[in-house]
Amino acid sequence: MVLMLHVAAALAQRYAFDKAPLSSDWQFLGQPDTTKYELRDDGKLRLHGDIYDFFENKSVTFMGLPVADAPFTFETKLTLFDADNGDEAGVCLYRTPEVYVQCCLNHYRSDHRLKLRLHLFGHRLLLYDRSVKLRRDLWLRISRTPDGNNYNFHYSFDGKKYHWLESVNVRLLSTTVADAESPLLLGLYAYTGSARYQAGYSYGDFEYVDFRQ
C-alpha cells in the first residue's frame, strides 16, 4: 500500500509493507525473486539475504526506489531476527556496481556493528565502524542537505533521538563518476555471511520525503 501526501512544497511517500503487491516503483538488482522477500500482515517487509555481497558482482537481495536530484529525507526501521555470524542488512544509495554507499548493521556473534561504507571503483572506504548495544530495533535515516552538497547518515535506537554518523559528498555518487544512464537508487538490502543460512531482517514503513521546489 502506498500513501502519498502533499505537504507544502514536499512530496511525501510512505510505503507500508503489507500483503498487497509491492508498488511498481520498486526496482531490483537482477531479476526480482519472490522467495527473497516476504510481505507480512504487521506491515513489515522481511528480506532473506543471499551469501553474496555487492562488490562480488553477484546476486544480492536489494530493492530500491529512484531518487530525484533534489533534497530529501528518508528513514526506515530495521529489525534483526534469526541472525547468524556475518549477516548484514541496511540501506544503500546505489548508482552502479562500482559506485554506491551502504549504511548497515553487521552481526558478529554477540557483537553488532554499525557501519558506513563507500564503494568507488573497487575501493572500499570504511567511513564509520562501531559496536552498538542493540536490543532488537535500529532506525536509519538518510537525507540530502538543502544545499545539495552532501548525504547525511543518522541512526536511532528509539525512532526519536537520532545520532549523526557521517556525511558523503553528493559528487562521489553523481554522474560525473558513474554511468550517466544509471539512476541513483535508494533502497534496502540484506545478505548472509554463512553458507548454511539465509539472513533474516525486517523493515518497517519506508518513509521518503522529496523536497522539490
C-alpha positions in Angstrom: 0.0 0.0 0.0 1.3 3.4 -0.9 0.2 6.6 0.8 1.1 9.8 -1.0 0.7 13.2 0.8 1.4 16.7 -0.5 2.9 18.8 2.3 3.9 22.3 1.5 6.5 22.0 -1.3 7.4 18.5 -0.5 6.2 15.2 -1.9 6.0 12.6 1.0 5.7 8.9 0.2 5.1 6.3 2.9 5.5 2.7 1.7 3.7 0.4 4.2 4.6 -3.2 3.6 1.6 -5.5 3.8 0.4 -8.4 1.7 -0.7 -6.2 -1.2 1.7 -6.5 -4.2 4.8 -4.3 -4.0 4.5 -1.0 -5.7 5.8 -1.0 -9.3 8.1 1.9 -8.2 10.5 -0.6 -6.6 13.5 -1.8 -8.7 15.6 -4.8 -8.0 19.2 -5.7 -8.8 18.8 -8.5 -11.3 15.5 -10.3 -11.6 13.0 -10.0 -8.7 13.0 -13.2 -6.7 9.8 -13.5 -4.6 11.5 -16.1 -2.4 13.8 -13.4 -1.1 11.2 -11.2 0.4 8.0 -11.5 2.4 5.2 -9.0 2.9 3.6 -9.5 6.3 0.3 -8.7 7.9 2.0 -6.5 10.5 3.1 -4.1 7.8 6.7 -5.2 7.6 8.9 -6.4 4.9 11.2 -9.3 5.6 14.3 -9.7 3.4 16.1 -13.0 3.2 19.7 -12.4 2.2 22.0 -14.4 -0.1 25.6 -15.1 0.7 26.9 -12.6 -1.9 27.9 -9.0 -1.4 27.5 -6.1 -3.8 31.2 -5.9 -4.7 31.4 -9.5 -5.8 29.0 -8.5 -8.7 26.7 -11.4 -7.9 23.2 -11.9 -6.6 22.1 -9.8 -3.6 18.7 -9.1 -2.1 18.3 -5.4 -2.9 15.2 -3.4 -3.7 15.3 0.4 -4.3 13.5 3.5 -5.5 14.9 6.1 -7.9 16.0 9.2 -6.1 15.3 12.7 -7.6 18.1 15.2 -7.9 16.8 17.2 -5.0 17.0 17.5 -1.2 15.2 14.6 0.5 14.8 12.7 3.8 14.3 9.0 4.2 14.0 6.7 7.2 13.1 3.2 8.0 13.1 0.8 11.0 15.4 -2.3 10.8 14.7 -5.3 13.0 17.1 -8.2 13.4 15.8 -11.8 13.6 17.4 -15.3 13.2 20.8 -13.7 12.6 24.0 -15.7 12.2 27.6 -14.7 12.2 28.4 -12.2 9.4 24.8 -11.4 8.5 24.2 -7.8 7.4 21.4 -5.5 6.4 20.8 -1.8 5.9 20.1 1.0 3.5 22.0 1.8 0.4 22.4 4.6 -2.1 23.3 2.7 -5.3 24.4 4.1 -8.6 26.3 1.2 -10.3 28.1 -2.0 -9.2 31.2 0.3 -8.9 29.6 3.3 -7.1 27.4 3.0 -4.0 27.3 3.7 -0.3 26.0 1.4 2.4 24.7 2.2 5.9 24.3 -1.1 7.7 24.1 -3.3 10.7 26.5 -6.2 10.8 26.1 -9.1 13.2 29.2 -10.7 14.6 28.1 -13.4 17.0 27.3 -11.4 20.2 28.5 -8.1 18.7 26.5 -5.7 16.5 28.5 -3.2 14.5 27.1 -0.2 12.7 29.0 0.6 9.5 29.1 3.2 6.8 31.0 2.1 3.7 31.7 3.9 0.4 32.5 1.9 -2.7 34.2 3.6 -5.5 35.6 1.6 -8.5 37.0 -1.3 -6.4 37.9 0.7 -3.3 36.0 0.1 -0.1 36.3 3.1 2.2 35.1 2.4 5.8 33.8 5.7 7.0 32.2 4.5 10.2 32.6 1.3 12.2 31.5 1.0 15.8 30.0 -1.6 18.1 26.4 -0.7 19.3 24.4 -2.2 22.1 21.3 -3.2 20.2 18.3 -5.0 21.7 16.3 -5.5 18.6 15.4 -2.4 16.5 17.5 0.2 14.8 16.2 3.2 12.8 18.3 4.5 9.9 18.0 7.9 8.2 19.5 9.3 5.0 19.0 13.0 4.0 20.4 15.2 1.3 21.2 18.6 2.6 19.2 21.6 1.4 22.4 23.0 -0.4 22.6 19.7 -2.3 26.2 19.1 -1.4 26.0 16.1 1.0 24.2 13.0 2.0 23.9 12.8 5.8 23.5 9.5 7.6 21.9 9.1 11.1 20.8 6.3 13.3 18.4 5.9 16.3 17.5 3.3 18.9 14.0 4.6 19.5 13.0 6.4 16.3 13.0 9.8 18.1 16.5 10.8 19.0 18.9 10.5 16.1 22.7 10.4 16.1 24.9 11.6 13.3 27.1 9.0 11.6 28.9 10.8 8.7 28.4 12.7 5.5 29.2 11.7 1.9 29.7 14.3 -0.8 27.0 14.1 -3.5 29.6 14.4 -6.3 31.0 11.0 -5.3 27.7 9.3 -6.4 26.9 11.7 -9.2 27.0 11.0 -12.9 30.4 12.8 -13.1 32.0 9.5 -11.8 29.3 7.0 -12.7 27.2 5.8 -15.7 25.1 8.8 -16.8 22.3 6.4 -17.8 22.1 4.8 -14.3 19.6 6.3 -11.8 20.5 6.7 -8.2 18.5 4.1 -6.2 17.7 4.5 -2.5 17.0 1.0 -1.2 17.1 -1.8 1.3 19.3 -4.9 1.2 20.3 -8.0 3.2 22.9 -10.7 2.8 24.4 -13.5 4.9 27.9 -14.4 5.9 27.1 -18.1 6.3 26.5 -20.6 3.5 24.3 -22.6 5.9 21.6 -19.9 6.5 19.7 -17.0 4.9 20.0 -13.7 6.8 16.7 -12.5 8.3 15.8 -8.8 8.7 12.6 -7.0 8.8 11.9 -3.4 7.7 9.2 -1.2 8.9 7.5 1.6 6.9 9.7 3.1 4.3 9.2 6.9 4.5 10.6 9.1 1.8 10.1 12.9 1.5 11.3 14.6 -1.6 11.7 18.4 -1.1 11.2 19.5 -4.6 10.9 23.3 -5.3 
